[in-house]
Structures are given as structure tokens and as C-alpha cells.
Amino acid sequence: MLVADIARLAGIAREEHPGVSFVLLGHSMGSFAAQQYALDHSGFIEGLVLSGSGALDGLVHLAQTRKRAPLTS
């Protein structure tokens, strides 16, 4: 349910702020939901920030296989 809620909120954010990069922040239990969102919707996310978390197995593989330029400031 949390991942579906993130997806709905992400859609609203994209509609209200077109052209802005979507970076997701997840902390503690939310970090696991954020990781699952990144696995399920990797084409719709430009960045992921995790705090107070361990890695889901699939996230490590996804990060290693994605060839995307890192975000710079």
C-alpha cells in the first residue's frame, strides 16, 4: 500500500511540477517502501535518498545496471 501511495503522490508532483527532477527520500520503514518504489518504477525516478535503512537485494542490482549520469549541483 505504501508503494502505491508513493506512486500516486509522485504522479501528482509530476503534474504540478513538470520538468522538475523527481528525487525520493525515504527514512526508516519509509526507506524500504522507497526502495521498492525505485525497483518498480525505476524509469520515473531521477534520484533516491535513503536514511536509516538496509538495502533490498534488487536495489543493489538495479543500481549496478543503470547507466545514468549522477545528479550534480
Kinemage of the C-alpha trace (Angstrom):
@kinemage 1
@onewidth
@group {chain A} dominant
@subgroup {mainchain}
@vectorlist {calphas} color= white
{ca met a 1} P 0.000 0.000 0.000
{ca leu a 2} L 2.836 2.431 0.780
{ca val a 3} L 4.387 1.960 -2.663
{ca ala a 4} L 1.037 2.594 -4.361
{ca asp a 5} L 0.636 5.754 -2.271
{ca ile a 6} L 4.122 6.922 -3.295
{ca ala a 7} L 3.237 6.284 -6.942
{ca arg a 8} L 0.045 8.347 -6.657
{ca leu a 9} L 1.842 11.195 -4.905
{ca ala a 10} L 4.689 11.090 -7.435
{ca gly a 11} L 2.137 11.407 -10.249
{ca ile a 12} L 0.594 14.456 -8.603
{ca ala a 13} L 4.040 16.006 -8.092
{ca arg a 14} L 4.924 15.464 -11.779
{ca glu a 15} L 1.644 17.034 -12.905
{ca glu a 16} L 2.088 20.070 -10.663
{ca his a 17} L 5.815 20.486 -11.410
{ca pro a 18} L 6.527 19.270 -14.956
{ca gly a 19} L 10.175 19.161 -15.942
{ca val a 20} L 11.422 19.023 -12.334
{ca ser a 21} L 13.540 16.005 -11.363
{ca phe a 22} L 11.845 13.559 -9.001
{ca val a 23} L 14.101 12.624 -6.083
{ca leu a 24} L 12.578 10.387 -3.427
{ca leu a 25} L 13.658 10.475 0.225
{ca gly a 26} L 12.837 7.532 2.476
{ca his a 27} L 13.696 7.143 6.158
{ca ser a 28} L 13.472 4.027 8.335
{ca met a 29} L 10.417 1.968 7.291
{ca gly a 30} L 9.734 4.508 4.549
{ca ser a 31} L 13.162 3.762 3.119
{ca phe a 32} L 12.085 0.205 2.348
{ca ala a 33} L 8.943 1.496 0.610
{ca ala a 34} L 11.115 3.973 -1.306
{ca gln a 35} L 13.440 1.159 -2.375
{ca gln a 36} L 10.521 -0.914 -3.612
{ca tyr a 37} L 9.160 2.103 -5.490
{ca ala a 38} L 12.578 2.546 -7.137
{ca leu a 39} L 12.588 -1.110 -8.177
{ca asp a 40} L 9.052 -0.988 -9.565
{ca his a 41} L 9.223 2.488 -11.148
{ca ser a 42} L 12.911 2.992 -11.945
{ca gly a 43} L 12.133 4.799 -15.185
{ca phe a 44} L 10.247 7.536 -13.338
{ca ile a 45} L 12.787 8.479 -10.677
{ca glu a 46} L 15.899 10.607 -11.021
{ca gly a 47} L 17.292 10.113 -7.541
{ca leu a 48} L 16.851 8.150 -4.341
{ca val a 49} L 17.991 9.181 -0.855
{ca leu a 50} L 17.809 6.575 1.905
{ca ser a 51} L 18.261 7.168 5.623
{ca gly a 52} L 18.186 4.633 8.435
{ca ser a 53} L 17.904 1.688 6.069
{ca gly a 54} L 19.371 -1.528 4.761
{ca ala a 55} L 19.373 -2.370 1.064
{ca leu a 56} L 16.881 -4.640 -0.646
{ca asp a 57} L 18.708 -7.195 -2.805
{ca gly a 58} L 17.130 -5.966 -6.041
{ca leu a 59} L 18.096 -2.356 -5.421
{ca val a 60} L 21.809 -3.140 -5.475
{ca his a 61} L 21.415 -4.933 -8.806
{ca leu a 62} L 19.337 -2.077 -10.238
{ca ala a 63} L 21.905 0.498 -9.174
{ca gln a 64} L 24.713 -1.510 -10.751
{ca thr a 65} L 22.914 -1.963 -14.080
{ca arg a 66} L 21.539 1.566 -14.544
{ca lys a 67} L 23.692 3.771 -16.718
{ca arg a 68} L 22.531 7.201 -15.731
{ca ala a 69} L 24.622 10.274 -15.131
{ca pro a 70} L 24.824 11.232 -11.464
{ca leu a 71} L 22.958 14.320 -10.328
{ca thr a 72} L 25.222 17.309 -9.843
{ca ser a 73} L 24.630 20.579 -8.073
